Amino acid sequence: MNNYKSKEEGCVTNMLPTFKLNSLQDRRVYNRLVMLYKITRGMVPAVDPDEYLTSKP
């Protein structure tokens, strides 16, 4: 049976350094930047860049 009350770090936390993975926060930032890049280059057909992005005045 699993012990959900344990104060020890979880297995995912332990796997991050083992497999040299970035934190969830870093992965989310990276994926947002990738999506923004693709939108600005017209690589996401479902999103119209002219409606999604606005320019500074």
N, CA, C and O atoms as a Tripos MOL2 file, in Angstrom:
@<TRIPOS>MOLECULE
protein
  228   227    57     0     0
PROTEIN
NO_CHARGES

@<TRIPOS>ATOM
      1 N           0.8470   -1.1820    0.0000 N.3       1 MET1
      2 CA          0.0000    0.0000    0.0000 C.3       1 MET1
      3 C           0.8920    1.2450    0.0000 C.2       1 MET1
      4 O           1.9480    1.2630    0.6340 O.2       1 MET1
      5 N           0.4620    2.2680   -0.7080 N.am      2 ASN2
      6 CA          1.2340    3.5050   -0.8140 C.3       2 ASN2
      7 C           1.0980    4.3530    0.4410 C.2       2 ASN2
      8 O           0.0500    4.3720    1.0870 O.2       2 ASN2
      9 N           2.1730    5.0520    0.7730 N.am      3 ASN3
     10 CA          2.1820    5.9370    1.9240 C.3       3 ASN3
     11 C           2.1410    7.3750    1.4120 C.2       3 ASN3
     12 O           3.1770    7.9240    1.0360 O.2       3 ASN3
     13 N           0.9690    7.9860    1.3920 N.am      4 TYR4
     14 CA          0.8050    9.3360    0.8720 C.3       4 TYR4
     15 C           1.0840   10.4110    1.9180 C.2       4 TYR4
     16 O           1.0470   11.6000    1.6000 O.2       4 TYR4
     17 N           1.3610   10.0190    3.1490 N.am      5 LYS5
     18 CA          1.6260   10.9810    4.2160 C.3       5 LYS5
     19 C           3.1230   11.1870    4.4350 C.2       5 LYS5
     20 O           3.5170   11.9650    5.3040 O.2       5 LYS5
     21 N           3.9400   10.5160    3.6750 N.am      6 SER6
     22 CA          5.3860   10.6140    3.8310 C.3       6 SER6
     23 C           5.8700   12.0210    3.4940 C.2       6 SER6
     24 O           5.3470   12.6620    2.5830 O.2       6 SER6
     25 N           6.8600   12.4930    4.2250 N.am      7 LYS7
     26 CA          7.4470   13.8180    3.9890 C.3       7 LYS7
     27 C           8.6370   13.7340    3.0280 C.2       7 LYS7
     28 O           9.2180   14.7590    2.6710 O.2       7 LYS7
     29 N           8.9990   12.5240    2.6120 N.am      8 GLU8
     30 CA         10.1240   12.3480    1.7050 C.3       8 GLU8
     31 C           9.7490   12.8230    0.3040 C.2       8 GLU8
     32 O           8.5800   12.8210   -0.0820 O.2       8 GLU8
     33 N          10.7770   13.2310   -0.4500 N.am      9 GLU9
     34 CA         10.5370   13.6640   -1.8160 C.3       9 GLU9
     35 C          10.0280   12.4910   -2.6410 C.2       9 GLU9
     36 O          10.3910   11.3410   -2.3960 O.2       9 GLU9
     37 N           9.1900   12.7940   -3.6150 N.am     10 GLY10
     38 CA          8.6160   11.7540   -4.4550 C.3      10 GLY10
     39 C           9.5850   11.2170   -5.4870 C.2      10 GLY10
     40 O          10.6930   11.7270   -5.6520 O.2      10 GLY10
     41 N           9.1500   10.1850   -6.1730 N.am     11 CYS11
     42 CA         10.0330    9.5460   -7.1470 C.3      11 CYS11
     43 C          10.3230   10.4680   -8.3290 C.2      11 CYS11
     44 O          11.4190   10.4090   -8.8850 O.2      11 CYS11
     45 N           9.3790   11.3160   -8.7310 N.am     12 VAL12
     46 CA          9.6230   12.2370   -9.8430 C.3      12 VAL12
     47 C          10.7080   13.2340   -9.4620 C.2      12 VAL12
     48 O          11.5950   13.5240  -10.2660 O.2      12 VAL12
     49 N          10.6470   13.7560   -8.2520 N.am     13 THR13
     50 CA         11.6710   14.6860   -7.7750 C.3      13 THR13
     51 C          13.0400   14.0220   -7.7970 C.2      13 THR13
     52 O          14.0360   14.6560   -8.1430 O.2      13 THR13
     53 N          13.0890   12.7670   -7.4330 N.am     14 ASN14
     54 CA         14.3590   12.0380   -7.4360 C.3      14 ASN14
     55 C          14.8390   11.7300   -8.8510 C.2      14 ASN14
     56 O          16.0440   11.6260   -9.0810 O.2      14 ASN14
     57 N          13.9160   11.5820   -9.8030 N.am     15 MET15
     58 CA         14.2990   11.2720  -11.1780 C.3      15 MET15
     59 C          14.8710   12.4770  -11.9160 C.2      15 MET15
     60 O          15.6740   12.3060  -12.8330 O.2      15 MET15
     61 N          14.4740   13.6950  -11.5370 N.am     16 LEU16
     62 CA         14.9290   14.8870  -12.2550 C.3      16 LEU16
     63 C          16.4490   14.9480  -12.3700 C.2      16 LEU16
     64 O          16.9630   15.0560  -13.4830 O.2      16 LEU16
     65 N          17.1870   14.8840  -11.2620 N.am     17 PRO17
     66 CA         18.6510   14.9350  -11.4120 C.3      17 PRO17
     67 C          19.2330   13.6540  -12.0140 C.2      17 PRO17
     68 O          20.2450   13.7020  -12.7130 O.2      17 PRO17
     69 N          18.6020   12.5220  -11.7490 N.am     18 THR18
     70 CA         19.1130   11.2570  -12.2710 C.3      18 THR18
     71 C          19.1370   11.2590  -13.7920 C.2      18 THR18
     72 O          20.1190   10.8350  -14.4020 O.2      18 THR18
     73 N          18.0640   11.7320  -14.4000 N.am     19 PHE19
     74 CA         17.9580   11.7430  -15.8560 C.3      19 PHE19
     75 C          18.2750   13.1110  -16.4580 C.2      19 PHE19
     76 O          18.0670   13.3370  -17.6500 O.2      19 PHE19
     77 N          18.7790   14.0190  -15.6220 N.am     20 LYS20
     78 CA         19.1540   15.3700  -16.0480 C.3      20 LYS20
     79 C          17.9860   16.0850  -16.7300 C.2      20 LYS20
     80 O          18.1480   16.7040  -17.7820 O.2      20 LYS20
     81 N          16.8120   15.9870  -16.1130 N.am     21 LEU21
     82 CA         15.6150   16.6480  -16.6250 C.3      21 LEU21
     83 C          15.4920   18.0410  -16.0320 C.2      21 LEU21
     84 O          15.9090   18.2850  -14.9000 O.2      21 LEU21
     85 N          14.9180   18.9520  -16.8060 N.am     22 ASN22
     86 CA         14.6540   20.2980  -16.3000 C.3      22 ASN22
     87 C          13.4350   20.2650  -15.3950 C.2      22 ASN22
     88 O          12.6430   19.3230  -15.4340 O.2      22 ASN22
     89 N          13.2930   21.2990  -14.5810 N.am     23 SER23
     90 CA         12.1390   21.3740  -13.6930 C.3      23 SER23
     91 C          10.8730   21.5760  -14.5210 C.2      23 SER23
     92 O          10.9430   21.9740  -15.6840 O.2      23 SER23
     93 N           9.7340   21.3050  -13.9310 N.am     24 LEU24
     94 CA          8.4580   21.4900  -14.6140 C.3      24 LEU24
     95 C           8.2900   22.9410  -15.0310 C.2      24 LEU24
     96 O           7.8110   23.2140  -16.1320 O.2      24 LEU24
     97 N           8.6740   23.8650  -14.1790 N.am     25 GLN25
     98 CA          8.5670   25.2920  -14.4940 C.3      25 GLN25
     99 C           9.4050   25.6350  -15.7310 C.2      25 GLN25
    100 O           8.9340   26.3510  -16.6150 O.2      25 GLN25
    101 N          10.6310   25.1340  -15.7980 N.am     26 ASP26
    102 CA         11.4950   25.3980  -16.9540 C.3      26 ASP26
    103 C          10.9210   24.7810  -18.2260 C.2      26 ASP26
    104 O          10.9750   25.3930  -19.2930 O.2      26 ASP26
    105 N          10.3720   23.5720  -18.1170 N.am     27 ARG27
    106 CA          9.7820   22.9230  -19.2910 C.3      27 ARG27
    107 C           8.5680   23.6870  -19.7930 C.2      27 ARG27
    108 O           8.3500   23.7850  -21.0000 O.2      27 ARG27
    109 N           7.7740   24.2320  -18.8700 N.am     28 ARG28
    110 CA          6.6040   25.0170  -19.2800 C.3      28 ARG28
    111 C           7.0130   26.3010  -19.9860 C.2      28 ARG28
    112 O           6.4170   26.6650  -20.9990 O.2      28 ARG28
    113 N           8.0220   26.9920  -19.4660 N.am     29 VAL29
    114 CA          8.5160   28.2200  -20.1060 C.3      29 VAL29
    115 C           9.0240   27.8940  -21.5070 C.2      29 VAL29
    116 O           8.6980   28.5940  -22.4650 O.2      29 VAL29
    117 N           9.8140   26.8450  -21.6260 N.am     30 TYR30
    118 CA         10.3610   26.4410  -22.9200 C.3      30 TYR30
    119 C           9.2360   26.1580  -23.9200 C.2      30 TYR30
    120 O           9.2820   26.6200  -25.0600 O.2      30 TYR30
    121 N           8.2270   25.4000  -23.4860 N.am     31 ASN31
    122 CA          7.1300   25.0500  -24.3890 C.3      31 ASN31
    123 C           6.3020   26.2660  -24.7820 C.2      31 ASN31
    124 O           5.8060   26.3280  -25.9070 O.2      31 ASN31
    125 N           6.1410   27.2370  -23.8800 N.am     32 ARG32
    126 CA          5.4470   28.4800  -24.2420 C.3      32 ARG32
    127 C           6.2240   29.2340  -25.3140 C.2      32 ARG32
    128 O           5.6370   29.7530  -26.2640 O.2      32 ARG32
    129 N           7.5440   29.2940  -25.1600 N.am     33 LEU33
    130 CA          8.3780   29.9760  -26.1510 C.3      33 LEU33
    131 C           8.3370   29.2680  -27.5040 C.2      33 LEU33
    132 O           8.2970   29.9210  -28.5470 O.2      33 LEU33
    133 N           8.3460   27.9490  -27.4880 N.am     34 VAL34
    134 CA          8.2450   27.1860  -28.7350 C.3      34 VAL34
    135 C           6.9110   27.4760  -29.4100 C.2      34 VAL34
    136 O           6.8660   27.6850  -30.6220 O.2      34 VAL34
    137 N           5.8240   27.4900  -28.6410 N.am     35 MET35
    138 CA          4.5020   27.7640  -29.2080 C.3      35 MET35
    139 C           4.4440   29.1780  -29.7720 C.2      35 MET35
    140 O           3.8980   29.3790  -30.8570 O.2      35 MET35
    141 N           4.9890   30.1530  -29.0710 N.am     36 LEU36
    142 CA          5.0080   31.5290  -29.5630 C.3      36 LEU36
    143 C           5.7960   31.6210  -30.8680 C.2      36 LEU36
    144 O           5.3710   32.2950  -31.8060 O.2      36 LEU36
    145 N           6.9350   30.9490  -30.9270 N.am     37 TYR37
    146 CA          7.7400   30.9260  -32.1530 C.3      37 TYR37
    147 C           6.9200   30.3570  -33.3090 C.2      37 TYR37
    148 O           6.8890   30.9310  -34.3980 O.2      37 TYR37
    149 N           6.2600   29.2340  -33.0680 N.am     38 LYS38
    150 CA          5.4870   28.5920  -34.1270 C.3      38 LYS38
    151 C           4.3160   29.4590  -34.5740 C.2      38 LYS38
    152 O           3.9990   29.5070  -35.7630 O.2      38 LYS38
    153 N           3.6720   30.1420  -33.6320 N.am     39 ILE39
    154 CA          2.5540   31.0200  -33.9860 C.3      39 ILE39
    155 C           3.0460   32.1640  -34.8550 C.2      39 ILE39
    156 O           2.4180   32.4850  -35.8630 O.2      39 ILE39
    157 N           4.1610   32.7850  -34.4830 N.am     40 THR40
    158 CA          4.6680   33.9280  -35.2490 C.3      40 THR40
    159 C           5.1480   33.5180  -36.6340 C.2      40 THR40
    160 O           5.1860   34.3530  -37.5380 O.2      40 THR40
    161 N           5.5150   32.2560  -36.8230 N.am     41 ARG41
    162 CA          5.9890   31.7720  -38.1230 C.3      41 ARG41
    163 C           4.8680   31.1230  -38.9390 C.2      41 ARG41
    164 O           5.1150   30.6130  -40.0310 O.2      41 ARG41
    165 N           3.6280   31.1390  -38.4110 N.am     42 GLY42
    166 CA          2.5020   30.5480  -39.1260 C.3      42 GLY42
    167 C           2.5360   29.0340  -39.1750 C.2      42 GLY42
    168 O           2.0000   28.4300  -40.1040 O.2      42 GLY42
    169 N           3.1560   28.4180  -38.1910 N.am     43 MET43
    170 CA          3.2920   26.9610  -38.1610 C.3      43 MET43
    171 C           2.1800   26.2810  -37.3660 C.2      43 MET43
    172 O           2.1710   25.0570  -37.2380 O.2      43 MET43
    173 N           1.2410   27.0690  -36.8320 N.am     44 VAL44
    174 CA          0.1140   26.5230  -36.0770 C.3      44 VAL44
    175 C          -1.1520   26.9420  -36.8190 C.2      44 VAL44
    176 O          -1.6510   28.0480  -36.6070 O.2      44 VAL44
    177 N          -1.6830   26.0720  -37.6900 N.am     45 PRO45
    178 CA         -2.8170   26.4540  -38.5230 C.3      45 PRO45
    179 C          -4.0650   26.8550  -37.7300 C.2      45 PRO45
    180 O          -4.8780   27.6380  -38.2200 O.2      45 PRO45
    181 N          -4.2230   26.3370  -36.5320 N.am     46 ALA46
    182 CA         -5.4230   26.6200  -35.7450 C.3      46 ALA46
    183 C          -5.4040   28.0110  -35.1240 C.2      46 ALA46
    184 O          -6.4340   28.4820  -34.6430 O.2      46 ALA46
    185 N          -4.2430   28.6830  -35.1250 N.am     47 VAL47
    186 CA         -4.1190   29.9940  -34.4930 C.3      47 VAL47
    187 C          -3.6910   31.0140  -35.5430 C.2      47 VAL47
    188 O          -2.6470   30.8660  -36.1790 O.2      47 VAL47
    189 N          -4.5100   32.0500  -35.7160 N.am     48 ASP48
    190 CA         -4.1770   33.1340  -36.6350 C.3      48 ASP48
    191 C          -3.2770   34.1300  -35.9090 C.2      48 ASP48
    192 O          -3.7080   34.7390  -34.9300 O.2      48 ASP48
    193 N          -2.0340   34.3110  -36.3660 N.am     49 PRO49
    194 CA         -1.1050   35.2150  -35.6730 C.3      49 PRO49
    195 C          -1.6330   36.6420  -35.5600 C.2      49 PRO49
    196 O          -1.3710   37.3190  -34.5660 O.2      49 PRO49
    197 N          -2.3700   37.1020  -36.5620 N.am     50 ASP50
    198 CA         -2.8890   38.4710  -36.5280 C.3      50 ASP50
    199 C          -3.9220   38.6680  -35.4210 C.2      50 ASP50
    200 O          -4.0500   39.7660  -34.8810 O.2      50 ASP50
    201 N          -4.6520   37.6210  -35.0860 N.am     51 GLU51
    202 CA         -5.6470   37.7180  -34.0110 C.3      51 GLU51
    203 C          -5.0310   37.4330  -32.6440 C.2      51 GLU51
    204 O          -5.4950   37.9520  -31.6290 O.2      51 GLU51
    205 N          -3.9970   36.6180  -32.6230 N.am     52 TYR52
    206 CA         -3.4020   36.1940  -31.3550 C.3      52 TYR52
    207 C          -2.3640   37.1820  -30.8420 C.2      52 TYR52
    208 O          -2.2740   37.4230  -29.6380 O.2      52 TYR52
    209 N          -1.5850   37.7500  -31.7440 N.am     53 LEU53
    210 CA         -0.4860   38.6390  -31.3640 C.3      53 LEU53
    211 C          -0.8560   40.0860  -31.6400 C.2      53 LEU53
    212 O          -1.5310   40.3840  -32.6260 O.2      53 LEU53
    213 N          -0.4170   40.9760  -30.7770 N.am     54 THR54
    214 CA         -0.6200   42.4070  -30.9880 C.3      54 THR54
    215 C           0.7340   43.0940  -30.9630 C.2      54 THR54
    216 O           1.6540   42.6420  -30.2810 O.2      54 THR54
    217 N           0.8550   44.1780  -31.7010 N.am     55 SER55
    218 CA          2.1220   44.9030  -31.7200 C.3      55 SER55
    219 C           2.0590   46.0790  -30.7590 C.2      55 SER55
    220 O           0.9830   46.5810  -30.4330 O.2      55 SER55
    221 N           3.2280   46.5060  -30.3150 N.am     56 LYS56
    222 CA          3.3040   47.6720  -29.4250 C.3      56 LYS56
    223 C           3.0550   48.9390  -30.2300 C.2      56 LYS56
    224 O           3.4780   49.0320  -31.3830 O.2      56 LYS56
    225 N           2.3780   49.9070  -29.6410 N.am     57 PRO57
    226 CA          2.1530   51.1750  -30.3640 C.3      57 PRO57
    227 C           3.4220   51.9940  -30.4790 C.2      57 PRO57
    228 O           3.4040   53.0810  -31.0550 O.2      57 PRO57
@<TRIPOS>BOND
     1     1     2 1
     2     2     3 1
     3     3     4 2
     4     3     5 am
     5     5     6 1
     6     6     7 1
     7     7     8 2
     8     7     9 am
     9     9    10 1
    10    10    11 1
    11    11    12 2
    12    11    13 am
    13    13    14 1
    14    14    15 1
    15    15    16 2
    16    15    17 am
    17    17    18 1
    18    18    19 1
    19    19    20 2
    20    19    21 am
    21    21    22 1
    22    22    23 1
    23    23    24 2
    24    23    25 am
    25    25    26 1
    26    26    27 1
    27    27    28 2
    28    27    29 am
    29    29    30 1
    30    30    31 1
    31    31    32 2
    32    31    33 am
    33    33    34 1
    34    34    35 1
    35    35    36 2
    36    35    37 am
    37    37    38 1
    38    38    39 1
    39    39    40 2
    40    39    41 am
    41    41    42 1
    42    42    43 1
    43    43    44 2
    44    43    45 am
    45    45    46 1
    46    46    47 1
    47    47    48 2
    48    47    49 am
    49    49    50 1
    50    50    51 1
    51    51    52 2
    52    51    53 am
    53    53    54 1
    54    54    55 1
    55    55    56 2
    56    55    57 am
    57    57    58 1
    58    58    59 1
    59    59    60 2
    60    59    61 am
    61    61    62 1
    62    62    63 1
    63    63    64 2
    64    63    65 am
    65    65    66 1
    66    66    67 1
    67    67    68 2
    68    67    69 am
    69    69    70 1
    70    70    71 1
    71    71    72 2
    72    71    73 am
    73    73    74 1
    74    74    75 1
    75    75    76 2
    76    75    77 am
    77    77    78 1
    78    78    79 1
    79    79    80 2
    80    79    81 am
    81    81    82 1
    82    82    83 1
    83    83    84 2
    84    83    85 am
    85    85    86 1
    86    86    87 1
    87    87    88 2
    88    87    89 am
    89    89    90 1
    90    90    91 1
    91    91    92 2
    92    91    93 am
    93    93    94 1
    94    94    95 1
    95    95    96 2
    96    95    97 am
    97    97    98 1
    98    98    99 1
    99    99   100 2
   100    99   101 am
   101   101   102 1
   102   102   103 1
   103   103   104 2
   104   103   105 am
   105   105   106 1
   106   106   107 1
   107   107   108 2
   108   107   109 am
   109   109   110 1
   110   110   111 1
   111   111   112 2
   112   111   113 am
   113   113   114 1
   114   114   115 1
   115   115   116 2
   116   115   117 am
   117   117   118 1
   118   118   119 1
   119   119   120 2
   120   119   121 am
   121   121   122 1
   122   122   123 1
   123   123   124 2
   124   123   125 am
   125   125   126 1
   126   126   127 1
   127   127   128 2
   128   127   129 am
   129   129   130 1
   130   130   131 1
   131   131   132 2
   132   131   133 am
   133   133   134 1
   134   134   135 1
   135   135   136 2
   136   135   137 am
   137   137   138 1
   138   138   139 1
   139   139   140 2
   140   139   141 am
   141   141   142 1
   142   142   143 1
   143   143   144 2
   144   143   145 am
   145   145   146 1
   146   146   147 1
   147   147   148 2
   148   147   149 am
   149   149   150 1
   150   150   151 1
   151   151   152 2
   152   151   153 am
   153   153   154 1
   154   154   155 1
   155   155   156 2
   156   155   157 am
   157   157   158 1
   158   158   159 1
   159   159   160 2
   160   159   161 am
   161   161   162 1
   162   162   163 1
   163   163   164 2
   164   163   165 am
   165   165   166 1
   166   166   167 1
   167   167   168 2
   168   167   169 am
   169   169   170 1
   170   170   171 1
   171   171   172 2
   172   171   173 am
   173   173   174 1
   174   174   175 1
   175   175   176 2
   176   175   177 am
   177   177   178 1
   178   178   179 1
   179   179   180 2
   180   179   181 am
   181   181   182 1
   182   182   183 1
   183   183   184 2
   184   183   185 am
   185   185   186 1
   186   186   187 1
   187   187   188 2
   188   187   189 am
   189   189   190 1
   190   190   191 1
   191   191   192 2
   192   191   193 am
   193   193   194 1
   194   194   195 1
   195   195   196 2
   196   195   197 am
   197   197   198 1
   198   198   199 1
   199   199   200 2
   200   199   201 am
   201   201   202 1
   202   202   203 1
   203   203   204 2
   204   203   205 am
   205   205   206 1
   206   206   207 1
   207   207   208 2
   208   207   209 am
   209   209   210 1
   210   210   211 1
   211   211   212 2
   212   211   213 am
   213   213   214 1
   214   214   215 1
   215   215   216 2
   216   215   217 am
   217   217   218 1
   218   218   219 1
   219   219   220 2
   220   219   221 am
   221   221   222 1
   222   222   223 1
   223   223   224 2
   224   223   225 am
   225   225   226 1
   226   226   227 1
   227   227   228 2
@<TRIPOS>SUBSTRUCTURE
     1 MET1         2 RESIDUE 1 A MET
     2 ASN2         6 RESIDUE 1 A ASN
     3 ASN3        10 RESIDUE 1 A ASN
     4 TYR4        14 RESIDUE 1 A TYR
     5 LYS5        18 RESIDUE 1 A LYS
     6 SER6        22 RESIDUE 1 A SER
     7 LYS7        26 RESIDUE 1 A LYS
     8 GLU8        30 RESIDUE 1 A GLU
     9 GLU9        34 RESIDUE 1 A GLU
    10 GLY10       38 RESIDUE 1 A GLY
    11 CYS11       42 RESIDUE 1 A CYS
    12 VAL12       46 RESIDUE 1 A VAL
    13 THR13       50 RESIDUE 1 A THR
    14 ASN14       54 RESIDUE 1 A ASN
    15 MET15       58 RESIDUE 1 A MET
    16 LEU16       62 RESIDUE 1 A LEU
    17 PRO17       66 RESIDUE 1 A PRO
    18 THR18       70 RESIDUE 1 A THR
    19 PHE19       74 RESIDUE 1 A PHE
    20 LYS20       78 RESIDUE 1 A LYS
    21 LEU21       82 RESIDUE 1 A LEU
    22 ASN22       86 RESIDUE 1 A ASN
    23 SER23       90 RESIDUE 1 A SER
    24 LEU24       94 RESIDUE 1 A LEU
    25 GLN25       98 RESIDUE 1 A GLN
    26 ASP26      102 RESIDUE 1 A ASP
    27 ARG27      106 RESIDUE 1 A ARG
    28 ARG28      110 RESIDUE 1 A ARG
    29 VAL29      114 RESIDUE 1 A VAL
    30 TYR30      118 RESIDUE 1 A TYR
    31 ASN31      122 RESIDUE 1 A ASN
    32 ARG32      126 RESIDUE 1 A ARG
    33 LEU33      130 RESIDUE 1 A LEU
    34 VAL34      134 RESIDUE 1 A VAL
    35 MET35      138 RESIDUE 1 A MET
    36 LEU36      142 RESIDUE 1 A LEU
    37 TYR37      146 RESIDUE 1 A TYR
    38 LYS38      150 RESIDUE 1 A LYS
    39 ILE39      154 RESIDUE 1 A ILE
    40 THR40      158 RESIDUE 1 A THR
    41 ARG41      162 RESIDUE 1 A ARG
    42 GLY42      166 RESIDUE 1 A GLY
    43 MET43      170 RESIDUE 1 A MET
    44 VAL44      174 RESIDUE 1 A VAL
    45 PRO45      178 RESIDUE 1 A PRO
    46 ALA46      182 RESIDUE 1 A ALA
    47 VAL47      186 RESIDUE 1 A VAL
    48 ASP48      190 RESIDUE 1 A ASP
    49 PRO49      194 RESIDUE 1 A PRO
    50 ASP50      198 RESIDUE 1 A ASP
    51 GLU51      202 RESIDUE 1 A GLU
    52 TYR52      206 RESIDUE 1 A TYR
    53 LEU53      210 RESIDUE 1 A LEU
    54 THR54      214 RESIDUE 1 A THR
    55 SER55      218 RESIDUE 1 A SER
    56 LYS56      222 RESIDUE 1 A LYS
    57 PRO57      226 RESIDUE 1 A PRO
